[in-house]
Amino acid sequence: MSKIPLVDLKAAYARQKDEIDAAMQAVIDNTRFIQGQEVKDFDAAYAEFCGTKHSIGVGSGTAALHLCLAALGIGPGDEVAVPVHTFIATAEPVSWLGAKPRFVDVDPETGNMDPAELKHVIEGVSAVLPVHIHGRPVDMESIAAIAADAGVPVIEDAAQAQGAEIVKTDGTVVRAGGYGIAGCFSFFPGKNLGAFGDAGGITTNDDEFAAKVRMLRDHGRTTKYEHVEIGYAHRLDTLQAAVLKVKLSILDAGNAARRALAAQYSEKLRGVGDLLLPPVTPNQVSVFHHYVVRTHSRDALLAHLAEQGVSAGIHYPIPLHLQPAYAFLGHKPGDFPIGEAYAKECLSLPIYPELTEEQLDRVVAAVRGFFG
Ligand SMILES: *Cc1c(COP(=O)(O)O)cnc(C)c1O
């Protein structure tokens, strides 16, 4: 029986092959590889998708975070609040700028930054960088209120949450990336909207902030030969923009498919073993970049699934404060107990829009088989 991968980029390409090939060929023919029209077209389309005034294509999700922090003027002496349960790219740009990540523990059910924990550190930080982890928005209303009280800006790490929705108490719906001063997106190939290499984007409703990151992403340029600041080479390639524009046209459909698959998983896995399933959070509408379950037998279940031809994954096995790269900050096990438990117990099951019901049933059977 064929293996079930964690993500299937070949199946995604097959759906739009002709359109993608034609879009790439058009760039190759016009040779506007840097800052071509396709970048402007994609930026306009992505801003519309997110419901924001601006979207600015950049070289990667990490570059997006770097540029936003730089645009805020984060530097030596500053601390930035970062959740412990995330990919290391959330924290790295903070360190590049000479600032310090101030780690924050997470909610045990969602894995997202816990607003109550943020409260304890808010007085000491210059910015808050929550992550919409696994595709589920954080409780932005609470986090934004805490940050606003302290006069601290919020940048969303929306790398995993293209199209995810935040339903405010007054009923208005804001898409991820449209709530804070800026949203940072990754279009890494395996993300819900994935390019054919590294790519990213920054969304914002603030004209001044947009102008600043546009300038910083392209060598601090204001005109071809005038550089007003020492900037970065963080542009989005035209070829990637062309691919992304095509793939964006089916992103909402793909996200809807992921939600339907997640609902099926949750229905079919309810009550199995000691599994904790992803919570239902009507005000934070996930796009299920990952479908994460928790179990005390995580490693054994992972091995069992591999034997059954199912590729599961772990996002992420080591919380940031215990990463060797951050050992210099002096944290120890027990400092952030909720994030540490999450890291030990989390397991991501295969999820992508092209996953068939038959494949999903095979994953479910393999999980049920493990618990007997
Ligand atoms: C993927 C990811 C990033 C980094 O994005 P790249 O495009 O790989 O640089 C940052 N934060 C989170 C939470 C991510 O998942």
The ligand as an SDF file (V2000), in Angstrom:
LIG
                    3D

 15 15  0  0  0  0  0  0  0  0999 V2000
    7.6250   28.7940    8.4950 C   0  0  0  0  0  0  0  0  0  0  0  0
    7.6370   29.6660    9.6960 C   0  0  0  0  0  0  0  0  0  0  0  0
    8.4420   30.8020    9.7820 C   0  0  0  0  0  0  0  0  0  0  0  0
    9.5340   31.1160    8.8130 C   0  0  0  0  0  0  0  0  0  0  0  0
    9.1630   31.1870    7.5220 O   0  0  0  0  0  0  0  0  0  0  0  0
   10.2460   30.9440    6.3440 P   0  0  0  0  0  0  0  0  0  0  0  0
    9.5020   31.3350    5.1270 O   0  0  0  0  0  0  0  0  0  0  0  0
   10.6190   29.5130    6.3820 O   0  0  0  0  0  0  0  0  0  0  0  0
   11.4040   31.8350    6.6270 O   0  0  0  0  0  0  0  0  0  0  0  0
    8.2910   31.6410   10.8700 C   0  0  0  0  0  0  0  0  0  0  0  0
    7.4220   31.3560   11.8500 N   0  0  0  0  0  0  0  0  0  0  0  0
    6.6610   30.2470   11.8270 C   0  0  0  0  0  0  0  0  0  0  0  0
    5.6980   30.0020   12.9430 C   0  0  0  0  0  0  0  0  0  0  0  0
    6.7600   29.3560   10.7620 C   0  0  0  0  0  0  0  0  0  0  0  0
    6.0070   28.2540   10.7540 O   0  0  0  0  0  0  0  0  0  0  0  0
  1  2  1  0
  2  3  1  0
  2 14  2  0
  3  4  1  0
  3 10  2  0
  4  5  1  0
  5  6  1  0
  6  7  2  0
  6  8  1  0
  6  9  1  0
 10 11  1  0
 11 12  2  0
 12 13  1  0
 12 14  1  0
 14 15  1  0
M  END
$$$$
